[in-house]
C-alpha cells in the first residue's frame, strides 16, 4: 500500500490518500473530513501496477515561480517541490470554440473571455521560454484556428526560440481553408495534434454533437499537402469508442507518413463532463487500453511493445514506435517492457531531454530526401541497410497514451512529476492536470 496525497473532488482541499492493490488492479482511496470517502480505480492490469512503476532521480525546474506554502497542488508556478522540468508548454490563445462537445477538458466556448492580445502572448512566450529553457510549445484553446492571426503567433514563437511548435485543434478550419494551413506551416508550425475520436460518424455524434469524419479526413489531407505532421488524438470513452481503437490505428497506417502517431487519451473527468461521480465502469485505464489495442489489431501492436515514459511519471503514459512496412504491416522499434521496468532509477532530466528529442523527430513531417535507385534486394535484408534507414526516416508511427488525472483519481506524487505545463498570463507554469482540475460542481482550482 502506497501512502500519498490527493484532493477532495467536492471541495478540492488537499487530503491524505493511499493506493490499494488487489492482484493486478489498484485503487486510489481517500477521505475528506467534510465530504466522506472516495475510491477510484486507477489501474486495471495486467501489466501489474507495481511492475509498471519506474523509480526516477528527480530534477529541479530551472526556474521556480514561488515558494512552498500550502503544498501541492496549491503552490504551482512551478514550486521548488516539483520534480521534473518542462517538456511542453501549453499556451491557450483563445477560449472560443466552433464545437460544443459534451466532453471537453477546457470547457471551451462557454462564456469565453476575450482573446489575449498578441502583445500579451508575446510576453507569455518570452516568460515561458526563460523559465523552462528548451522545450516544446503547443498552442491550444478553445480552438486556436479560430484566430486569423495564428500564423503571426507561430512566428512570434519561433522568434522566442521555440523550435517545435504544435497546434491542438479539432481540424474544422484546416479542412476548409488550405491557404490558412499553408500560412501556419510557412510561419514555422511543425505538427498538428488533431482531435480524432473514431472512424464512424456515430462516434462523433455522441462525443462531438455532429458528423465530423469527412472534415477530419480533409484536415489530414490538407496538412499532408502543406508538409505538416499529424498526430491523431482520440479521447477514449468507455462504451462509445473503446471498440474502435484498432480502426483508428489502421487509419493512421493507411495515412502514413502524413500521420505520425496516435496519442490516446482516456477520458478524465474535468472541464465539461457528464455531471455525476465516475464509477469504476467509467474508467479505461492504461492497461485496459494496451490490451484492447493488442486484441483489436490482432496482435500486430502488442501490449508488451509499450513502455513506461522517461519524462513524466511512469503511471501517466505509455509509448511505442513502429516501422510501417511497404505491405502495410509494422515492425516494433522500441525495446520490450521487460528491458526497462524494475531497473535502476532513471534521471528525470535525461528522460525529459530524450522525450523532447524523440517527439520533435517523430511528430514532425519527415524531411524529404533525394530518391535512391530501387534495389532488387528484399526491403529488410541485412545487406540493404540504406533502404531500411530511408524507410525508417519517413515511415514510422508512434502509438502512445496519456492518462490525465481528475479530482477523483488525483495522486499528488504523480502530479509532482508532470512535464506538461500550462502557462498563465503572469508567466507561471501550472501542471496540466492541476490547471484543469475541476470539482464535482464545475468549480476550478486555477481558473474559472
Secondary structure by P-SEA (a helix, b strand, c coil): cccccccccccccbbbbbbbbcccbbbbbbccccccbbbbbcccccccccccbbbbbccccccccccccccccccccccccccccccbbbbbcccccccccccccccccccccccccaaaaaaaaaaaaaaccbbbbbbbccccccccaaaaaaaaaaaacccbbbbbcccccccccaaaaaaaaaacccccccccccccaaaaaaccccccaaaaaaaaaaaaaabbbbbbbbbccccccccaaaaaaaaaaaacccccbbbbbccccccccccccccccccccaaaaaaaaaaaacccccccccccccccccccccbbbbbbccccbbbbcccccccccccccccaaaaaaaaaaaaaaccccccccccccccccccccccaaaaaaaaaacbbbbbbcccccccccccaaaaaaccbbbbccccccccccccccccccccccccc
